[in-house]
């Protein structure tokens, strides 16, 4: 059992990207075609995160030419280069499976509006 934990610890990423369910993200994923490698971006809404140590995954949903497409990414995979948050979302649920049934404007998630850390620090220094 200890050997399994040692292997898992070696494969886990130390630096993880900060995102949550409801965020619109761009996942930069490494694709191998024959001998060449390239990075492909996949942009969509994070509808769920499944938590299990090394097996932690997140599902990204996007509409491609009017058809809903979902893709599951392993968080600790070496093929996931980076996850970039395009638009933070404001949601009250852990799983957004209800988005599958929505069409058009009803499928939108409200944007989470918050101050950026450097803007908040600048405002405090001007007030003091």
Backbone as numpy.savetxt, mean C-alpha at the origin, in Angstrom:
# Nx Ny Nz CAx CAy CAz Cx Cy Cz
11.75 -25.50 15.16 10.92 -24.30 15.16 11.79 -23.04 15.16
12.92 -23.07 15.89 13.80 -21.91 15.94 14.44 -21.64 14.59
14.70 -22.69 13.80 15.29 -22.50 12.48 14.33 -21.75 11.56
13.05 -22.05 11.67 12.05 -21.38 10.85 11.99 -19.90 11.21
12.01 -19.60 12.49 11.99 -18.20 12.93 13.25 -17.46 12.47
14.38 -18.15 12.45 15.63 -17.52 12.00 15.57 -17.19 10.51
15.00 -18.09 9.72 14.87 -17.85 8.27 13.90 -16.71 8.02
12.78 -16.69 8.74 11.81 -15.61 8.59 12.41 -14.26 8.97
13.19 -14.22 10.04 13.81 -12.97 10.48 14.80 -12.46 9.44
15.49 -13.36 8.77 16.46 -12.95 7.75 15.77 -12.37 6.51
14.56 -12.84 6.21 13.87 -12.41 5.00 12.98 -11.20 5.21
12.71 -10.82 6.46 11.84 -9.67 6.71 12.56 -8.37 6.39
11.82 -7.42 5.82 12.38 -6.11 5.52 12.46 -5.29 6.81
13.55 -4.56 6.96 13.68 -3.71 8.14 12.99 -2.36 7.92
13.10 -1.83 6.71 12.47 -0.55 6.37 11.17 -0.82 5.63
10.04 -0.51 6.27 8.74 -0.71 5.64 8.12 0.64 5.30
7.40 0.68 4.19 6.71 1.89 3.79 5.46 2.06 4.64
5.16 3.30 5.02 4.01 3.60 5.88 2.78 3.87 5.02
1.83 2.97 5.05 0.54 3.16 4.39 -0.48 2.32 5.12
-1.75 2.60 4.86 -2.81 1.87 5.54 -3.97 1.63 4.59
-4.98 0.93 5.06 -6.16 0.65 4.24 -6.87 1.95 3.94
-7.27 2.13 2.68 -7.95 3.35 2.26 -7.05 4.30 1.49
-5.74 4.09 1.57 -4.80 4.95 0.85 -4.74 4.53 -0.62
-4.56 5.51 -1.48 -4.27 5.24 -2.88 -2.76 5.19 -3.00
-2.24 4.05 -3.45 -0.80 3.84 -3.48 -0.32 3.48 -4.88
0.97 3.68 -5.08 1.63 3.23 -6.30 2.69 2.23 -5.87
2.50 0.97 -6.26 3.41 -0.10 -5.89 4.41 -0.29 -7.03
5.69 -0.14 -6.73 6.75 -0.37 -7.71 7.19 -1.81 -7.54
6.89 -2.64 -8.56 7.07 -4.08 -8.49 8.07 -4.53 -9.54
9.03 -5.35 -9.15 10.06 -5.82 -10.06 9.52 -7.00 -10.87
9.62 -6.90 -12.21 9.13 -7.95 -13.11 10.33 -8.54 -13.84
10.42 -9.86 -13.88 11.51 -10.54 -14.57 10.96 -11.13 -15.87
11.53 -10.69 -16.99 11.14 -11.21 -18.30 12.38 -11.80 -18.95
12.50 -13.10 -18.89 13.70 -13.75 -19.42 14.90 -13.39 -18.56
15.89 -12.71 -19.17 17.09 -12.31 -18.43 17.01 -10.86 -17.98
16.03 -10.13 -18.46 15.94 -8.71 -18.11 14.97 -8.49 -16.96
15.24 -7.44 -16.20 14.37 -7.04 -15.10 13.93 -5.61 -15.34
12.68 -5.33 -15.00 12.18 -3.96 -15.07 11.25 -3.73 -13.91
11.02 -2.45 -13.61 10.13 -2.10 -12.52 8.84 -1.55 -13.12
7.72 -2.13 -12.70 6.41 -1.72 -13.19 5.62 -1.13 -12.03
4.94 -0.03 -12.29 4.13 0.61 -11.26 2.68 0.14 -11.37
2.06 -0.10 -10.23 0.66 -0.53 -10.16 -0.02 0.40 -9.17
-0.92 1.23 -9.65 -1.55 2.24 -8.79 -3.01 1.88 -8.54
-3.41 1.96 -7.27 -4.79 1.66 -6.93 -5.05 1.88 -5.45
-6.21 1.45 -5.02 -6.69 1.63 -3.65 -6.38 0.39 -2.82
-5.81 0.57 -1.64 -5.55 -0.55 -0.73 -6.88 -0.90 -0.07
-7.41 -2.11 -0.36 -8.70 -2.48 0.21 -8.58 -3.39 1.42
-7.45 -4.06 1.60 -7.28 -4.88 2.81 -5.82 -5.16 3.06
-5.53 -5.45 4.32 -4.21 -5.90 4.73 -4.40 -7.14 5.59
-3.67 -8.19 5.27 -3.73 -9.43 6.04 -2.42 -9.52 6.82
-2.52 -9.71 8.11 -1.34 -9.68 8.97 -0.92 -11.06 9.42
0.31 -11.40 9.10 0.88 -12.66 9.57 2.39 -12.62 9.37
3.11 -11.97 10.27 4.58 -11.88 10.27 5.17 -11.75 8.87
5.82 -12.79 8.39 6.49 -12.75 7.08 5.47 -12.85 5.95
4.31 -13.41 6.22 3.28 -13.59 5.19 2.34 -12.42 5.08
2.71 -11.26 5.58 1.83 -10.09 5.56 1.62 -9.64 4.11
0.36 -9.49 3.73 0.03 -9.09 2.36 -0.95 -7.93 2.37
-1.01 -7.22 1.23 -2.00 -6.18 1.05 -2.56 -6.28 -0.36
-3.86 -5.96 -0.49 -4.56 -6.06 -1.77 -4.81 -4.68 -2.31
-4.45 -4.47 -3.59 -4.64 -3.20 -4.26 -5.65 -3.39 -5.38
-6.65 -2.49 -5.44 -7.70 -2.58 -6.45 -7.66 -1.34 -7.32
-7.81 -1.55 -8.63 -7.90 -0.43 -9.57 -8.89 -0.79 -10.67
-9.38 0.23 -11.34 -10.25 0.02 -12.49 -9.42 0.16 -13.75
-9.42 -0.87 -14.57 -8.67 -0.86 -15.81 -9.65 -1.04 -16.96
-9.87 0.04 -17.70 -10.81 0.05 -18.85 -12.20 -0.45 -18.44
-12.67 0.01 -17.28 -14.01 -0.31 -16.82 -14.14 -1.64 -16.11
-13.05 -2.36 -15.94 -13.07 -3.65 -15.26 -12.25 -3.53 -13.98
-12.80 -3.97 -12.86 -12.08 -3.93 -11.59 -11.02 -5.01 -11.54
-9.79 -4.62 -11.21 -8.67 -5.56 -11.14 -8.06 -5.46 -9.75
-7.88 -6.60 -9.09 -7.25 -6.64 -7.77 -5.98 -7.46 -7.84
-4.99 -7.00 -7.09 -3.72 -7.73 -7.05 -3.23 -7.77 -5.61
-2.76 -8.94 -5.20 -2.27 -9.13 -3.84 -0.75 -9.09 -3.87
-0.17 -8.23 -3.02 1.28 -8.09 -2.94 1.76 -8.56 -1.56
2.81 -9.38 -1.50 3.42 -9.69 -0.22 4.26 -8.50 0.24
4.11 -8.06 1.46 4.78 -6.86 1.95 6.29 -7.05 2.06
6.74 -8.22 2.47 8.16 -8.48 2.69 8.85 -9.09 1.48
8.22 -9.07 0.32 8.81 -9.65 -0.88 9.96 -8.79 -1.39
11.04 -9.41 -1.84 12.13 -8.62 -2.42 11.75 -8.01 -3.77
10.67 -8.47 -4.37 10.22 -7.91 -5.65 9.46 -6.60 -5.49
8.92 -6.34 -4.32 8.27 -5.05 -4.07 9.37 -4.05 -3.73
9.65 -3.15 -4.68 10.75 -2.20 -4.51 10.35 -1.12 -3.51
9.20 -0.47 -3.75 8.70 0.53 -2.81 7.21 0.73 -3.00
6.59 1.25 -1.97 5.17 1.57 -1.99 5.06 3.06 -1.71
4.51 3.78 -2.66 4.43 5.24 -2.57 2.97 5.64 -2.34
2.70 6.41 -1.30 1.34 6.86 -1.01 1.04 8.07 -1.89
0.04 7.93 -2.76 -0.34 9.02 -3.65 -1.37 9.93 -2.99
-2.31 9.31 -2.26 -3.42 10.05 -1.65 -3.87 9.31 -0.41
-3.70 9.88 0.78 -4.16 9.19 1.99 -5.69 9.20 2.06
-6.27 8.11 2.51 -7.72 8.00 2.57 -8.25 8.03 3.98
-9.50 8.45 4.11 -10.17 8.52 5.41 -11.25 7.45 5.43
-10.99 6.35 6.14 -11.94 5.24 6.22 -12.14 4.84 7.67
-13.24 4.13 7.91 -13.56 3.69 9.27 -13.61 2.17 9.38
-13.14 1.48 8.36 -13.17 0.02 8.36 -11.80 -0.54 8.06
-11.57 -1.78 8.45 -10.29 -2.43 8.21 -10.25 -3.10 6.84
-11.41 -3.51 6.35 -11.49 -4.16 5.04 -12.52 -3.42 4.20
-12.16 -3.03 3.00 -13.04 -2.24 2.14 -13.61 -3.08 1.00
-14.09 -4.28 1.32 -14.62 -5.16 0.29 -15.89 -4.61 -0.35
-16.58 -3.69 0.33 -17.81 -3.13 -0.22 -17.54 -2.27 -1.47
-16.31 -1.86 -1.68 -15.94 -1.06 -2.85 -16.12 -1.86 -4.14
-16.05 -3.18 -4.04 -16.21 -4.03 -5.22 -17.57 -3.85 -5.87
-18.59 -3.55 -5.07 -19.95 -3.42 -5.58 -20.26 -2.00 -6.06
-19.43 -1.05 -5.73 -19.69 0.35 -6.08 -19.16 0.65 -7.48
-19.84 1.61 -8.14 -19.45 2.00 -9.50 -19.33 3.52 -9.55
-18.32 4.00 -10.24 -18.17 5.44 -10.48 -17.84 6.24 -9.25
-18.59 7.32 -9.05 -18.31 8.26 -7.96 -18.57 7.63 -6.59
-19.44 6.65 -6.51 -19.75 5.99 -5.24 -18.56 5.17 -4.73
-17.63 4.82 -5.62 -16.47 4.01 -5.24 -15.32 4.86 -4.72
-15.51 6.17 -4.61 -14.43 7.05 -4.15 -14.33 7.02 -2.63
-13.12 7.23 -2.15 -12.84 7.31 -0.72 -12.46 8.75 -0.41
-12.96 9.28 0.71 -12.63 10.64 1.10 -11.13 10.75 1.39
-10.58 11.93 1.10 -9.15 12.14 1.34 -8.92 12.60 2.77
-7.89 12.05 3.40 -7.52 12.43 4.75 -6.65 13.67 4.67
-7.15 14.76 5.23 -6.42 16.03 5.18 -5.71 16.22 6.51
-4.39 16.30 6.47 -3.61 16.51 7.67 -2.41 17.38 7.33
-1.88 18.04 8.34 -0.72 18.89 8.14 0.52 18.03 7.99
1.40 18.47 7.11 2.68 17.77 6.95 3.59 18.18 8.10
4.49 17.31 8.54 5.32 17.61 9.71 6.14 18.89 9.58
6.71 19.15 8.40 7.53 20.35 8.26 6.68 21.63 8.25
5.44 21.55 7.76 4.55 22.72 7.78 4.09 23.02 9.20
3.81 21.99 9.98 3.37 22.18 11.37 4.50 22.79 12.19
5.74 22.37 11.96 6.89 22.90 12.69 7.12 24.37 12.32
6.94 24.71 11.05 7.12 26.10 10.61 6.06 27.01 11.23
4.83 26.51 11.35 3.75 27.29 11.94 4.00 27.54 13.43
4.51 26.54 14.14 4.80 26.69 15.56 5.94 27.69 15.80
6.92 27.68 14.92 8.06 28.59 15.11 7.66 30.03 14.86
6.71 30.30 13.96 6.26 31.65 13.69 5.37 32.17 14.83
4.65 31.28 15.49 3.76 31.68 16.59 4.55 31.95 17.87
5.66 31.28 18.06 6.44 31.42 19.30 7.30 32.66 19.33
